[in-house]
Amino acid sequence: MSAKNLLVELFVEELPPKSLNKLGDSFAEVLSASLKAQGLVAADVAVTAYASPRRLGVHVANVAAQAADKSVTQKLMPVAVGLDANGQATPALLKKLASIGADASVVPQLKRAMDGKAEALFYDSVVKGATLAEGLQKALEETLAKLPIAKVMAYQLADGWSSVNFVRPAHRLAALHGADVVPVSVLGLKAGRETLGHRFEAAVDKVVLKDADSYEAQLENEGAVIPSFEKRRTEIVKQLAVAAAHEHLTPIADEALLDEVTALVERPNVLLGKFETEFLEVPQECLILTMKANQKYFPLLDASGKLTNKFLIVSNIRPADTSLVVGGNERVVRPRLADAKFFFDQDRKKPLESRVEKLGSVVYHNKLGSQLQRVERIATLAGTIARLLKADKADAELAARLSKADLLTDMVGEFPELQGIMGRYYALHDGEKPEVADAIEAHYRPRFAGDALPQGSIACALALADKLETLVGIYGVGQVPTGDKDPFGLRRQALGILRILIETPLDLPLGALLKTAAENFPDGMLSATVAKDVEAFMLDRLRGYLRDRDFDVSHIEAVIHVLNGRLHEALPRLEGVRAFAALEVAKDLAAANKRVQNIMRKNLEELGADLQGATVKSALLKEAAERDLHQAMHDITPFAQGYLDKGDYGQNLKALVTLKPFIDDFFEKVMVMCEDRELRLNRAVLLQQLGRLMNQAADISRLAS
């Protein structure tokens, strides 16, 4: 079958900018996947996606005009149902054959084969390959059905009666196989070869596409549109860099903003704008946020990272005189900056402390009380954690008390993203200590994966207290995350706690922290087992966190088994296990350790003896192999303990290597499960001590395959 390149474009009204890139990728991926599934293109076909504010498109290379025919084997029914005693077709079989376009003439060609425990009838046929028109029609319908559209809109077609549903009204459909139009239709549109260019700057009223391969060049040259999302994005980055370099400044880095602006323009043109320097008295986070969020501008920073009064505009038009475009944007941004300055000036007239009591009228959760009650719990917990970290308890409690006060400021009311950030500025204005002000900002960290952690003991104490209060409180009233539903962000809170404890690192046992957090709530408010439940929940998050850091699952389990909540030791212990596992003898020692634990378990079950605190009786070491093992353990213990005390878990585990010949000799020559109860108990105690020695850094039995 002749193969040509295929171009499909759906021309629509302006698409949602924050979804455009995803919509474009999905349009190309699903449509090409459907063509592959129908045998119209090869599995490794080259696919190019297009997405601009008013179009979704895809170019697929080497698409066949018709798919190859293929052999198909269909199971019909059990032989006992399809054939009578004389081997003739039953009415049921004839009906089934008719449903697939066959008749009684094919009965002699039916195959018999076992299907489970019964013999069944199978029909071999050749299915004619789909034509491109058939295949593309199916692919288009599948593609539109699977587009990641959060909310569709219904609109009326040109006939005035029919209506369809799509993300935005669609106006044109182009489908070209080489230079030929493919006769398909969707959303009330029939395919042709025409599309539209830029609203204002296209050189022609309609772009008449010559063939599939001329699409991109014709749109750029005749339509003044760069249809490729990536190409348009690259062009914006280039223009931003050139314009910023001309001013010896740097545009703020923001990938999400860059994607959104790319989705707003068809032919980018970067221009420089300015605002009055008096607005720079406002914290730069406020100005940056209002320029990015409301105006889609790229603020410019100086060499020290400080905001300047200049910004870059990504315009969708290229007039000869750009002064009107620049002037219009400067006029639009000025009231936004003026609002920010007004909010900042007004907020500073009242100290944060004066707003704290008003948090009592703000509901936090209907089962957990007001924001003020929450702040009081956080303050108590932050003070306790600060004391454990040998930090100033009063400073931690003050930072906690002020931590949510900025929620009632005008600035945070307008820009919720600035909570914590504005609290820091207002606390410094009120004369609070820098470490208290810094903690107010940092206690929300980490806000997302990869975000910076809070720095300093006061900030860490407050950040942990805030997250622990949320996690224990919400979990304790039954709002447990399920599947992909986590409305209170408990998984994020849990990961934040883990990262602070592990990466800072902080020697604060997880179980004790959760127990203290739970005790901060009034009796009966939370479930009785909340501390244990949340600990199990967090250990699951810990496993995921460690897997993401490329640690082996068996190594993770070996370490978690001995951590006892001291998460700050997790990474060094895992590094030690990784180094130990690379040794040739590691598997043998792990297997020996597993054998020791199995023997201990059996001894305890059969003898019912409590070996806790028991010591080995030297006089009962009858065999040379057990005496040698006992002595080797005695010799190695000081070294192993020394490495453990220094946190050198790799050397602690490597020290076990010298025990291998003694362990092998012991298991070969000594009968642990002997008849003499006294000897058996003594040998069990010896193995118990061996197990403890081997499992100081990690439970290495879990490394055994």
N, C-alpha and C positions, 0 to 999 in steps of 0.2 A: 504494500500500500504506500502511496506517495506521502512523504512526511514534510510538513512545512511548519514554520514558527507560528504560534498563536498569540494574539493580543486580545484581551478582554478589558473593557473599561466601563464602569458604572458611574455616570455623571450625576451628582446630587447637589442639594443645597448644603450650605456650610456644615461640616461634620463637627462633633464635639472635639475640641482640640486636645483635651487630656487623654482621649481614647484613640486618636487618629492612628498613631503608630501601631498600636495593637490591632486595630481594625484592618489596617493595610496588610500586616503580616498574616493575619488570620485569613483574609480574603485570598491571598496568594497560596497559602499552605493548604487550605481545605480544598480549593478548586483543583490544584495540581495533584493532590492526593487522590481525589475522586477520579481524575483522568488516568492516573496510574492504576488504580484498582480496576478500571474498565479496560485496561490493556491498550490505551491510546497513546501512552508515552512510556519511556523506559524508567526504571526505578531511579537512575542517577541523572535524570533530566535537569537541565539548567533552568531555574525559575527566578524571575526578577519581579519584585513587588514594587508597586507604585502607590503613593498615597499623598494627596494634597488636600487642602481645605475642602475642595469640591469634587474630588474623584477618588475612587478606589480602582486600581488596575493591576494586571498581571501579564507578564510576557513568559510564555512557556515554549521552549525550543523543541523542534522535531516532533510535532504532534501528527499522528497518522490520520488520514481521512477516514479510515475504518479500522477497527481492531481486528486482529486475526481471529479466525474461528477457533473454538476450543472444545475439547472433549469433556463431557460431564457424565458422571455416574450418579444416578439417583436411586436411593433406596425406596422401594415401593411398599411392600408389606411382607409379613411372614408367608412362606410357601403354603402353609396349612390354610391360610385365609385366601390367598390368591388363586390357588389351583384346587380343583375338586379331586375326587378319588381317581378319576380317569385322566388327570393331568390337563384338564381343560380349564380355560380362564373362567373364574367366577364373576358374577355381576360386579362385585366389589373391585376386582382387578380392572375390569373393563371401564368402570367409572373413573378409577384413578388414572388410567392411561389417557382417557379422553380429556381429563383435566390438565394434562401436560402436552396435549396436542398429538397424541399417538392413538393407535387403534389395535384391534385384535391381531393384525398382521405381524406385529412385532413380538407377540408372545413367544414364538419359537426361539427368538434371539435373546430372551431374558436370561440373565445369569443368576446362578444360585451360589450363595456363600453364607457362611455362619455369621450370625449377628448376635453375639452373646451366646445364649444357650439354644437359640432357635435358628433354623435356616430361613433365609429371607431371599426375596426376589429383587434384582437390581437391573436398572435400564440404562444402557450406554447410549448417549446421543451426542450429536455435534451441535453446539450452540453458535449461531452466527454472530460474529463480532459486531459490536455497536458501531454505528456510523458516528462521525464527529458531532453532527447535529444532535443526535440522540444523547451521546455521552456528555456533551457540553451542557445541554439542557438539564440533565440530571445533576451535573456538577454544580451548575449555578444555583439550582434549588437547594442542594445540600449546603452550599457555601453560605447563602443568605440565612438559612435556618440555624447555622452554627456560629454566626458572627457573635463576638462577645459584646452584645448590646445590653446595657443596663436597663434601658427603658425605651420602648418603641413608641412611635406616634402613628396614628391613623390619619390618612389623608385621601381626598377624593381624586379619582382619575378624570381625564379630560371629558369622558362621556357624561359626567355629571351624576352618574348613578353608582358606579362601582367605587370601592375604596380598598386600599391595601395598607399593610402595616410595615414600617421600616424606621430606621433610626432618624432619617430625614427624607423629605420628598425627593424621589429620583426622577430625572428628566430625560436622560439619554442613555442608550446602551450601545456600545460598539463591540463587535466581535469579528475579528479578521483572521482567517487562516491563510497565511501568505497575503495575497491581494484580494482574496475572495471573502465576502461576507458570509458568516455562518448563520443560518436562519434559526435563531433562538429568540426566546422572549422571556421577560421576567418583570414583575412589578408593573404590569400593563404596558411595558415598553418592548418594541420589536428592534432587534439588532440592526445596526447600520454601520456606516464608516465615518460619521460626523461626530465631532465633539466641540466644546467651547474652550476658549483660552481665558486669559486674564480679563476680569470684568472691565478694566479701564485701559489696559495697555496692549491688548492683542492687536496684531497687524491686520487680522481678517475677522469678519463676523463669525464665521464657522471654520474650524480646522477640519478639512476633508482628508482623512488618513489614506495614504497611498497603499500601505501594506503594514503588516504587523511590525516589521523592523524599523519603520520610519516614525513610529509613534513618539518616542522621546525627543528626537531631533525636531520634528514638526511642531510639537508643543512648545519647545524652547524658542524656535525661530519664528514661527507664525503666531503662536499663542501667548508668548511671553510668560510661560509657566515652566518651572522645573518640577516635573512630576514625581521624581524620586525623592522620597523622604530623606534618605541618607545623604544624597547629593546636596539637597537643600540645606540640611543641617551642617554639612561640611563647609558649604559656602558661607553660612552665617558665622561659624567659628572663625573662618579666615578673615571675614570683614571686621568682626569684633576685635580680633587681634591687631589688625592694621590700624583701625581707628584709635584703639587704646594706646598703641605704641606711638602714634603721632602726638599724643598728649603726655607721653612718658608715664602712663598709668596702667593699671591692670583691671580688666573686667572681673566682677565677682564670679566665681565658679559655681554653677548651679545646673546640674544635668537635667533636672525636672523642668526648670524654666526654659532651658534650651530646647527640650522636646516640645514644650507647649508653644513656644514662639515659632518653631519650625512648622507646627500644625496650623498656625494662624496666617502664614504668608505663602504666596505662590511664587513670588520672585523677590527675595529679600534685598533690602537696601539699608545698610546701617548708617545712622546719622548721630551726630553729637548734640546733646542738649545740656542746659545748665539751670541751676536754681540759685536763689540768694544764699549767701554764706551764713546769714543769721540762723538758718534752719539747722546748721551743723551743731548748734548748741544742744539739740535733742540727741539722745543716745542713738548711735548709728544703727543699732539693730532695728529701731523703730522706723527710721527712714528707709533702710534697705528693704524691710518687709513691705512697707506700703508701696515702694516703687516696683518691687517684684510682683507682689500679689495683686495689686490693683491696676498697675499700668503695664506690666510685662517689660519693664526696662531693666537694663543691666547696669547697676551702679558701678562707678569707677573708684578704685582704691589706690592710694599712694604706695610708695615702696615699703612703708611700715605697716601696711594693712589698714590704714585709717581712711574712712570715707571722705571723698572730696565732693564738691558741689557740681560735679559733672556726671552725666549718665549717657548710655547709648540706647538709641531707639532702633528697633528693627521694623522698618517701614515696608509696606507692601507695594509701594509705588516709587517711581524714579523720575520725578519732575526735573526739568532743567534748573528751576529755582527751588531749592529745598527750604528756603526760609519760612514759608507758610507752614510746611509740615512740622519743622522744628518748633516754630513759635506756637503752633497749636498744642503740641505736646507739652511744652513748658507751661502754657496757661492751664492745662488740665492737671498737671502734677502739683502746681503751687497750692491749690486749696487742700489737697491731701496732706502735704507737708505742714500746712498751717494748722490743720486739725490735730496732727501729731504733736505739734508744739503746744497747742492749747491744752490738750490732754495732759502733757508732761508738766506744764506749768501749774495746772489746776491740782493734779495729784500731789504735787510736792507741798501744797498748802496745808495738808493734814498728814501727820506722822503715821507710819504703818501701825503702830501700837493702838492708835485710836480706832482702827478698823477691825481689830481682832474680835472684840465682843459682838460686833455685827454679824460675825460668822455664825452666831447662834441662831440666826433667822434663815440660814441657808441649809437646806436639807442635803445631807450627804447620801444617805440611804434610809429608806423607811424603816428598816430593821436595825440600823446602826447609829441612828441619831443625826445630829447636825454636824456641820463642818467644824464648829467650835469644839464639840465633844471629841471629834476625830483629832483635832489639833492637840487637845489635852492628852489624848492617848499617845500620840506621836512624841510629844514633849517628854513624857515619862519614860518612854522606851529609848528615845535618843539620849537622855541623860544617863540611863543605865549602860547603854553601849559605849558612850563617851568615857564613862568611868572604867570600863573594861579595857578601853584603848589608852587609858592613862591621859585622857584629854580633859579639858575643863568642862565639868558637868553643867555648870550654870550657862556657859556660852552655848552649849548644844541645846539646852532647854529653851533658851531665848530664841535661837535660830529657828527651832521647831515652832515656837509660839507665833513667830512672825512669818512663817513659811507660806501660809495661804492667804495672808492679808492682802496681797496684791490682786487677788481675784476680784476684790471689790473696787479696784481703781478703774478710772475711765479708759486708760490705755489698754489694760488687759481685757476690759469689756469689749473694746473695739478689735483688738488683736489677741485672741486667746493664746496664740503661739508664743507670746512674750511672757507668759507666766513664769515666775522665777527670775527671769532676766530683769524685768522691771522691779521686782522685789529687791534685787541686789542694789540697783541704782537708788531706789527710795530709802533703803536701809543706810547706805553710805551718806545720803543727804541728811538723814536723821541723826548722824553721828555714831552709828553702831560700829563695832570693831570690824575690820576688813574680813577676818575669818568668819564672823557671823554672817556678814553680807554675802560673802562668797558661797557659804553653805546654802543660803536661801536659793541662789541660782542653781547650784550644782546638785541639789537633792533630787531633781527630776532625772538626772543622768543614771545610767545610759537610757536615752529615749528610744533608741532603735539599734539594730544590729550594727556593730562597728563603731558606735558612738563612744566618745571619750568618757572615762570614769570620773567620779568626784575625786578631788585631790584634797588631802589633809584629813586629820582625824575627825574634826567637827563635821565637815561635809560628808564624810563616809558614815558617821554615826546617824546623821539626819536622813541621808539617802536610804540607809538600811531600815531605819525606823519607819519611814514613810511607806516603803515597799512591803515590809513585813506586816504593818497594820492593814494595808489594803488586802494583801494576799490572805492572811489569817481571817480577817473580818468577813470578806466577801465569801471565801470558801466555807467559813463557819456557819453562814446563814443559808447554805445550800446552793449557792450560785457557782456550781462546779463547771469548768469548761467541758464541752462535749463535742466531739468531732471537730469541725472547723468553726464552731461557735464559741467565742470567748469575748463577750461584750465588755467585760471589765478589764481585759488585757492581763489576765492573771499569768499567762505563760510568759508574757514580756516582763512582768514584775518578777517572776521567779528567776528568769534568766539574768535580770539585772542584779538580783541578790547574789546569784552564783558568781557572776563576773567580778563583782566587788570583792567578795570573799576570796576568790581564787587568784585573780590577777593583781590585786593590790600588793601583796596578799595580807589577809587579816586572820589571826588565830582566834576565831570565835566559833565554837561548836554550833552547828546548824540546829541540832535538836534543842539545845538550851535557848537559843534565840527564839525559836518558834514557841517554846513553852512559855517564855517570858512575855512574848507578844500576846499569846492567848490569855494569859492571866491579867493582862491590862484591861480586858473587857469585863463588864459587869457579869456577875454569876448568872448563868442560864441564858445569856444572850447568844452564845455560840454552841455548836455541838460539842459534846464532852470529849470526843476523840480528834478534835480539829488539828491539834499540834502533830499528832502521828499521821493523820491523813495528809496534811500538807507536806510533811517530810517525805512521805512516799511519792507524792506528786512531784516534789522537787528532785528527788533522786532519779526519776524518769527523765526530767529535763536535763539533769546532770549527764546522764548517759548520752543523750542527744548532743549536748554541748561538746562532750569529749570525742564523740564520733566525728563531729564536724572538724575537730582538730587533728583528725587522721590517726587516732589511736585505735588499736585492734580491740574488738569487742571482748575477747577473752582477757586481755590485759586490763580493760576497764573493770570487768567484774572482779578480777583478782584484787584490784586496789580498793574498789568500793566496799568490799567485804571487810576490810580492816580499817577503813577511814574513821569510823565512829563520828561522822559529822565534821571532822577537821578538814574542811575543803581546801584550805590553803596548802595542804600537803599533796593534793591530788596530782598536780602536774609533775612535781619532782619525783613522786613515787612512780608515776607512769613512765617517766623517762628512765628510771632505774629498771623497771620491769622490761622495757623495750631493749635496754642494753643486755640484761640477763638472758632474755629469750633468744638473743642472737648467738649465745654460746652453744656448743655442740651438746654439752651435758644437760642443758636446761630441760629438755623433754624427759630425760631419765629421772632427774630430780623431781620434776613435777609429778611424774607417774608414781615415784616413791612416796611423795607427800600425800597423794591421793590414796595410796594403799594404807599409809599410816592412819589417815582419817577414817577409812572404812573399818580397819581393825579396831580403832578406838570406839567407833559407833557400836560394833558388834559386842565388844567387851562390856560396854555400859548396859546394853540391852540384856545380855545374858547374866552378868554378875550383879547388876543393879548397884554397883559400887560408885560412890562419889569420890572422884579423884582430885577434886578441887583442893589445892594447897598441899597435896601429897608430895613426898620427896622420894627419890630413888634410894633404896637400901643397898649399899655397896656389898654387904655380906651375901645378898641374895642374887648377885650377878654371877651365876654358876659357869656360864659359857664364856670362852675367851672373846668371841665375836661381840657379845653384849658389853663386856668390860672395855673392849677397844672402842666401841661406839660411844660409850659413856665418857671415856677419857677424851676422845676427839671432840665431843660436844663441849666438855669442860674447857678444853684448850681454845676452842674457837669463839666461845661466848663473849669474852671481853672485847675481842676485835669487832665482832658483829654488832655488839651493843654500842661500841664507840662510833662506828659508822652511822648507826641509827640515830644516836644523839646529835650527830653533826648534820643530819639530814642527807647523808650520802647513801641513798637507798640502792643505787647501783652496786656500790662496793659491798654493802651489807648482803645483797643477794649473791654476789660473786664469791663472797667468803664461804658460801655453802658448798662450793665445788669440792673443797678438800674433804667434805664428809662423804662423798659419793662411794669410794671403795669400802668404807666402814658400813655404810647403809646396805650396800650390795651383799657384803659378807654376813651381816646380821640376818637379813631375810633368807639367805641361803642355808645358814647353819643353826638358827635359833627358832624353836617352836614357840611362838607367842601364846597360842591357844592351847597350852599344855594342861594336863589334868590337875597339877598342883596349884590350888587356888592362890596361895601366897606368891609363888613364882609368877603366875600369870598376872596378878595385880601389879607386881613390881615391874614387869616388862611393859605393862600398859602405861604405867607412870613414866617409864623411860621414853616410850613412843610419844606420850603426851608432851613431854618436854622437848622432844625432837620437833614435833609439829609446831610448837610455839616458836622455837628458834628459827625454823624455816619460814614461818609466816609473819615475821616481824614487819617486813616492808610491804608484803602482799601475800594473799592466799595463793601460792603458786600451784596448788592442786588444780586450780581452774585453768591452768595453761596446758594440762594434759589433754590430748586429743581423744 
